[in-house]
């Protein structure tokens, strides 16, 4: 997925399980990165299994940018998230 600037990022979703500390950490890291880089995207932590399945993700956590799955099945650190967001 080609993201050219932070202005093109409208939504970010972390797909995970309710109560999963790794999924929650990825969600918080994403919020922190957005704040640090003045990114005004809609950021959501999606834990409803029905909603997660709509993305075809079978391994969690997942990262979705502008409704496109860019990572799943791996716990991303802050630098990996930053690179996917092109910040």
Protein Blocks (a to p, Z undefined) as FASTA:
>chain_A
ZZfbfklpmbdcddddehiaklmmmmmmmmmmmmmnopacdddddfbfklmmmnopabdc
dddeehiafbghiacdfklmmmmnoZZ
